[in-house]
Amino acid sequence: MLQSDIAIIGSGMAGYFLAQQLRELNDTAKITVITANDGRFYPKPMLSTALYHKKTPDTITTATAEEMSAKYGIEVITHAQVSQVLTKDHLIQCNDKTVQYKKLVFATGSKAIMIPGVVPVSGFLSVNSMEDYEQLLSQLDDNKRILIIGSGLVGVEFAHDLLAAGYDVSMVSQVPNALLGLVPDNIGDLCRDHLISMGLNWIEDRGVRGVCKKRDQVVVQFSDREDAEYDLVLSAVGITPNTELAKQTNLEVNKGIITDEFGRTSQDDVFALGDCAEIYGLNLTYVAPIKQQSQAVAKTILGQQTPIQYPAMPVVVKMPTFPLTLVPVREVEIKGQWQSVENDLEKGVISAFYDQDQLKGFALAGQATKKRNEWLQKMPPSIIT
Ligand SMILES: Cc1cc2nc3c(=O)[nH]c(=O)nc-3n(C[C@H](O)[C@H](O)[C@H](O)COP(=O)(O)OP(=O)(O)OC[C@H]3O[C@@H](n4cnc5c(N)ncnc54)[C@H](O)[C@@H]3O)c2cc1C
């Protein structure tokens, strides 16, 4: 049986950021990362701009599992799906290995949401990992007709990337503008129109009802229009936290694994962070919160109780030809309204979300993205009220 002081399930940005923080604070703790995949470390956000920046999976990858292990003095167990956690005995079961831990961290991430009624066929995929991205690349070749389902952050970024690389891209959206919920309508319109100016075929439809295979084409059944054929369909309708193992371990789970302000779950010595976690009632699926979480959780695990800080955390929508930066408004706060501050595309477009007089979020487009720090300073010191 393997003995570990701190075992981390997951080798995504959350798992590895935490391992790095722990090692920075402590030279001797035995840290074990257990992961279902090959354990390579890469910045996941790069996947949706890789074509534009002429990056390949190899050049996106920062380090292999072996390199992470050597650099940080950690053990990385790869291709090992954790099937059971026995919290009473502090035991983890994965493949044919058993690991005994003192502290355990769930960093199990998220998975793509499946569209109800849609049974995936070959040529229909989602990208939420490097392995998914490799699948996408293996199916892309010149003059491909691609449909992207969903006009949210990931769909918009992939549309930009594929259009810039010369693909024939359509996007089906259930709403008239892009990035619904993240930006006000005027900026969502600008984003949609920019993609259309790059060649996007924008389709509005109440929802894709099904897909099937006809020869080497994917036939898409829409709600409001005739079926259409594509070479490739990329589903980008959102992600949901990976919580199956947590539920099986009897951790308290709502949308994500519920933790307190220190990242502690409902079971002793078990923590959670990253896309799988729900902290302060928020399931934040971005890199900036993961950085905040990993700094605090590392300290708490090593004995210095440190609450997770959530300052305003900007999100960059990665469309290099249409700069857009925003601080999203948290779901729990949707009480106020967007106000347009500047609306001139040449000078920059600025909208701010106010709840009474309190600034809760903002969106900056074009030249206005240069004012990001100025706007960040106007935000309250914490997004937790
Ligand atoms: C295309 C794309 C673009 C993005 N762009 C941005 C951006 O611009 N800015 C931004 O802030 N965020 C962005 N994000 C979101 C950001 O990348 C994620 O929030 C972050 O990478 C999540 O990291 P994670 O470690 O929590 O989860 P994941 O990366 O999902 O990692 C989960 C890990 O857990 C492992 N695992 C799960 N279950 C088990 C099990 N039972 N046993 C063993 N291992 C298990 C998996 O193998 C994996 O290693 C983007 C995401 C995508 C997909």
The ligand as a MOL file (V3000), in Angstrom:
LIG
                    3D

  0  0  0     0  0            999 V3000
M  V30 BEGIN CTAB
M  V30 COUNTS 53 58 0 0 0
M  V30 BEGIN ATOM
M  V30 1 C -11.6490 25.3370 -24.3170 0
M  V30 2 C -11.5820 25.9570 -22.9310 0
M  V30 3 C -11.1670 27.2840 -22.7990 0
M  V30 4 C -11.1060 27.8690 -21.5450 0
M  V30 5 N -10.6940 29.1590 -21.4450 0
M  V30 6 C -10.5860 29.7350 -20.2360 0
M  V30 7 C -10.1010 31.0670 -20.1000 0
M  V30 8 O -9.8210 31.7450 -21.0690 0
M  V30 9 N -9.9470 31.5900 -18.8470 0
M  V30 10 C -10.2520 30.8700 -17.7460 0
M  V30 11 O -10.0750 31.3810 -16.6450 0
M  V30 12 N -10.7290 29.5970 -17.8310 0
M  V30 13 C -10.8900 29.0080 -19.0420 0
M  V30 14 N -11.3500 27.7220 -19.1410 0
M  V30 15 C -11.6930 26.9940 -17.8920 0
M  V30 16 C -10.4350 26.4230 -17.1990 0
M  V30 17 O -9.5860 25.8480 -18.1550 0
M  V30 18 C -10.8710 25.3950 -16.1440 0
M  V30 19 O -11.5990 26.1000 -15.1480 0
M  V30 20 C -9.7230 24.6430 -15.4910 0
M  V30 21 O -8.8010 24.1510 -16.4250 0
M  V30 22 C -10.2940 23.5040 -14.6450 0
M  V30 23 O -9.2650 22.7860 -14.0260 0
M  V30 24 P -9.5900 21.5840 -13.0250 0
M  V30 25 O -8.2580 21.0610 -12.6130 0
M  V30 26 O -10.5360 22.0170 -11.9820 0
M  V30 27 O -10.3770 20.4920 -13.8780 0
M  V30 28 P -9.9730 19.5360 -15.0760 0
M  V30 29 O -9.0430 20.1920 -16.0150 0
M  V30 30 O -11.2720 19.0240 -15.6210 0
M  V30 31 O -9.1670 18.3420 -14.4200 0
M  V30 32 C -9.7920 17.3030 -13.7220 0
M  V30 33 C -8.8070 16.1720 -13.4920 0
M  V30 34 O -9.4280 15.1860 -12.6700 0
M  V30 35 C -9.1650 13.8980 -13.1800 0
M  V30 36 N -10.2040 13.0060 -12.6500 0
M  V30 37 C -11.5480 13.2090 -12.6000 0
M  V30 38 N -12.1550 12.1690 -11.9820 0
M  V30 39 C -11.1690 11.3130 -11.6320 0
M  V30 40 C -11.1500 10.0510 -10.9770 0
M  V30 41 N -12.2700 9.4550 -10.5040 0
M  V30 42 N -9.9620 9.4280 -10.7930 0
M  V30 43 C -8.8110 9.9970 -11.2200 0
M  V30 44 N -8.7650 11.1900 -11.8500 0
M  V30 45 C -9.9300 11.8430 -12.0390 0
M  V30 46 C -9.1330 14.1180 -14.6720 0
M  V30 47 O -8.4670 13.0670 -15.3210 0
M  V30 48 C -8.3580 15.4390 -14.7420 0
M  V30 49 O -6.9890 15.1790 -14.6220 0
M  V30 50 C -11.4540 27.1140 -20.3970 0
M  V30 51 C -11.8860 25.7820 -20.5370 0
M  V30 52 C -11.9510 25.2120 -21.7960 0
M  V30 53 C -12.4220 23.7860 -21.9390 0
M  V30 END ATOM
M  V30 BEGIN BOND
M  V30 1 1 1 2
M  V30 2 1 2 3
M  V30 3 2 2 52
M  V30 4 2 3 4
M  V30 5 1 4 5
M  V30 6 1 4 50
M  V30 7 2 5 6
M  V30 8 1 6 7
M  V30 9 1 6 13
M  V30 10 2 7 8
M  V30 11 1 7 9
M  V30 12 1 9 10
M  V30 13 2 10 11
M  V30 14 1 10 12
M  V30 15 2 12 13
M  V30 16 1 13 14
M  V30 17 1 14 15
M  V30 18 1 14 50
M  V30 19 1 15 16
M  V30 20 1 16 17
M  V30 21 1 16 18
M  V30 22 1 18 19
M  V30 23 1 18 20
M  V30 24 1 20 21
M  V30 25 1 20 22
M  V30 26 1 22 23
M  V30 27 1 23 24
M  V30 28 2 24 25
M  V30 29 1 24 26
M  V30 30 1 24 27
M  V30 31 1 27 28
M  V30 32 2 28 29
M  V30 33 1 28 30
M  V30 34 1 28 31
M  V30 35 1 31 32
M  V30 36 1 32 33
M  V30 37 1 33 34
M  V30 38 1 33 48
M  V30 39 1 34 35
M  V30 40 1 35 36
M  V30 41 1 35 46
M  V30 42 1 36 37
M  V30 43 1 36 45
M  V30 44 2 37 38
M  V30 45 1 38 39
M  V30 46 1 39 40
M  V30 47 2 39 45
M  V30 48 1 40 41
M  V30 49 2 40 42
M  V30 50 1 42 43
M  V30 51 2 43 44
M  V30 52 1 44 45
M  V30 53 1 46 47
M  V30 54 1 46 48
M  V30 55 1 48 49
M  V30 56 2 50 51
M  V30 57 1 51 52
M  V30 58 1 52 53
M  V30 END BOND
M  V30 END CTAB
M  END
